[in-house]
Amino acid sequence: MKSFVASLFLASLLSSCASGPTVSTDHDPAVTFSSYHTYAWLKQPEGINPLAEQRIVAGVESRLAAKGWTQAASPEQADVAIAANVASHQEQSLDTMYTGMGGWGYYGWGGMGMASSTTRVTTYTVGTLVLDMFDTKTKRAIWRGTASGTVSEKPEQNTANIEAALNKMFTNFPPGSAPAAK
C-alpha cells in the first residue's frame, strides 16, 4: 500500500492546492555558486511511478541546462552531486455542517430548538519532493529545495504541479543570481 501511495504520489506529485505546491529553498551562504558548472545525479527519485520520476529528472536537468550547467558522467567528475527524494503521507480534514435551530435565541433569551450536526472526514495524500545538492569536493550540502502539495487524482494536474514546483524551486537559482524575468 505504501508503494502504491508513493507511486500515485509522484506519478502525479504535488497536486493542486489553489496556489499550487508550497516551495522553499535554502543554501549555504558561504558558497560561491559561480564556481559550479557541472552536476551528476547521486540519487534519483525511486520507488515511484517511472513517468513521474522521468518528469522530475528531466525537469531538473532542463532547468540546470538553462542556467549553463552541464551533466557529467558521474559524481566524481562533477562539481555538484544531486540527490532527489520523495515522500508522501495521509492527512485528514474535518468539515462540520450544522442544521436546524439551536442556541439561546435573541439576546440570550429563548428556548433550545432542535439542531444537528454532521461531520465529514476527508482523507487526502500530501506529497513532498526534496532536492539536495552537495559539493563533490567537500561533500558538504550547498543547496536544498523542497516542494509539497496535495496529490490529485488527475495525472495531468499532477504533471502541471511538478512543473510549477520546479519552476518555483529554480526561479532564483543559483543563489545570488538575478531573478528570472516574468
matplotlib code that plots the C-alpha trace (Angstrom):
import matplotlib.pyplot as plt

x = [0.0, 2.8, 4.4, 1.1, 0.7, 4.3, 3.6, 0.4, 2.0, 4.9, 3.3, 1.4, 3.2, 2.3, -1.2, -3.5, -3.8, -5.4, -2.0, 0.0, 2.7, 4.4, 8.1, 11.1, 14.8, 17.8, 21.5, 24.9, 25.6, 29.4, 29.3, 30.1, 27.8, 29.5, 32.3, 30.0, 29.4, 28.8, 26.4, 25.7, 22.9, 23.9, 20.3, 17.3, 13.8, 12.9, 10.0, 7.6, 5.8, 8.5, 6.8, 6.8, 10.5, 11.3, 9.4, 11.3, 14.7, 14.1, 12.7, 15.7, 18.1, 16.5, 16.5, 20.2, 21.0, 19.2, 21.5, 24.5, 25.3, 26.2, 25.7, 28.9, 29.1, 29.5, 29.5, 33.3, 33.6, 31.1, 31.2, 27.9, 26.0, 22.2, 20.0, 16.3, 13.9, 10.1, 7.7, 4.0, 1.7, -2.0, -3.7, -7.3, -9.7, -12.9, -15.8, -18.8, -22.2, -24.8, -28.5, -31.7, -32.4, -30.5, -28.9, -30.4, -32.3, -32.0, -30.2, -29.7, -33.5, -35.5, -35.5, -33.4, -34.5, -33.7, -30.3, -28.0, -24.5, -22.8, -19.0, -17.4, -13.8, -11.8, -8.5, -6.0, -2.4, 0.3, 3.5, 6.9, 9.9, 13.3, 16.3, 19.7, 22.9, 26.4, 29.8, 31.6, 35.0, 34.0, 31.0, 29.1, 25.4, 25.2, 21.5, 18.1, 14.8, 11.5, 8.1, 4.9, 1.3, -1.9, -1.8, -4.6, -6.5, -5.8, -2.4, -2.4, -2.9, 0.0, 2.3, 1.4, 2.2, 5.6, 6.4, 5.1, 7.1, 10.4, 9.8, 9.4, 12.3, 14.7, 13.5, 16.4, 18.9, 21.8, 21.6, 23.0, 21.8, 19.2, 15.6, 14.2, 12.2, 8.5]
y = [0.0, 2.4, 1.7, 2.4, 5.7, 6.7, 5.7, 7.6, 10.5, 11.0, 9.8, 12.8, 14.6, 17.9, 18.5, 21.3, 23.5, 26.6, 28.3, 25.2, 23.4, 25.0, 25.5, 26.6, 26.7, 27.1, 27.3, 27.7, 31.5, 30.8, 29.0, 30.8, 29.1, 30.7, 28.2, 25.3, 24.3, 20.6, 18.2, 14.5, 12.5, 10.9, 9.6, 10.0, 9.6, 5.9, 3.7, 5.9, 5.9, 5.8, 8.6, 10.9, 10.1, 10.8, 14.1, 15.2, 14.2, 15.9, 19.0, 19.4, 18.7, 21.3, 24.0, 23.4, 23.4, 26.7, 28.1, 26.9, 23.8, 20.5, 17.0, 14.9, 11.2, 10.5, 12.4, 12.0, 14.0, 16.7, 19.9, 19.1, 15.9, 15.9, 13.7, 13.6, 12.1, 11.8, 11.0, 11.0, 10.8, 10.9, 13.9, 14.4, 17.4, 17.6, 19.6, 20.0, 21.2, 22.5, 22.4, 23.4, 25.8, 25.9, 28.1, 30.6, 32.8, 36.6, 38.4, 35.2, 34.5, 31.8, 28.1, 25.4, 24.2, 21.1, 21.2, 18.6, 18.5, 16.2, 15.9, 14.6, 13.3, 13.8, 11.9, 13.1, 12.4, 15.1, 14.5, 16.1, 16.3, 17.2, 18.0, 18.3, 19.5, 18.7, 20.0, 16.9, 18.0, 19.0, 16.6, 19.4, 20.3, 23.6, 23.8, 22.3, 22.7, 21.3, 21.2, 19.8, 19.7, 17.6, 14.7, 14.9, 12.0, 13.6, 12.9, 16.0, 18.2, 16.4, 16.9, 20.6, 20.8, 19.1, 21.8, 24.5, 23.2, 23.0, 26.5, 28.0, 26.0, 27.2, 30.8, 32.3, 29.5, 29.7, 31.8, 35.2, 35.4, 37.8, 36.5, 35.2, 37.7, 37.2]
z = [0.0, 0.9, -2.5, -4.3, -2.4, -3.3, -6.9, -7.1, -5.3, -7.7, -10.8, -10.1, -7.4, -6.0, -7.0, -6.8, -3.8, -5.4, -5.2, -6.3, -4.4, -1.4, -2.3, -0.3, -0.9, 1.3, 0.6, 2.3, 2.1, 2.2, -1.1, -4.4, -6.9, -9.9, -9.4, -10.2, -13.8, -13.8, -12.0, -11.7, -10.1, -6.8, -6.3, -8.5, -7.1, -6.8, -5.7, -7.6, -10.9, -13.5, -15.6, -12.6, -12.0, -15.6, -15.4, -12.3, -13.6, -17.0, -15.3, -13.0, -15.9, -18.2, -15.6, -14.8, -18.5, -18.8, -16.1, -18.1, -16.1, -17.9, -16.8, -16.0, -16.4, -12.6, -9.3, -9.2, -12.4, -11.4, -9.3, -7.7, -6.9, -6.7, -4.6, -5.0, -2.5, -2.5, 0.4, 0.9, 3.9, 4.5, 6.1, 7.1, 7.3, 9.3, 7.9, 10.2, 9.0, 11.4, 10.6, 12.4, 15.1, 18.3, 20.8, 23.2, 20.7, 20.6, 23.4, 25.4, 25.7, 24.2, 24.4, 22.8, 19.4, 17.6, 15.9, 14.4, 13.0, 10.6, 10.4, 7.3, 7.3, 4.1, 3.7, 1.1, 0.2, 0.6, -1.3, -0.9, -3.2, -1.8, -3.9, -2.2, -3.8, -2.5, -3.4, -4.6, -3.4, 0.2, 0.4, 2.1, 1.4, -0.6, -1.6, -0.8, -2.5, -1.2, -2.7, -1.2, -2.1, -2.3, -4.8, -7.4, -8.9, -12.3, -13.8, -16.0, -12.9, -11.1, -14.1, -14.1, -10.4, -10.9, -13.5, -11.2, -8.2, -10.2, -11.7, -8.3, -6.9, -9.6, -10.0, -8.1, -8.7, -8.4, -5.2, -5.8, -9.4, -10.6, -10.5, -13.8, -15.8, -15.6]

ax = plt.figure().add_subplot(projection="3d")
ax.plot(x, y, z, "-o")
ax.set_aspect("equal")
plt.show()
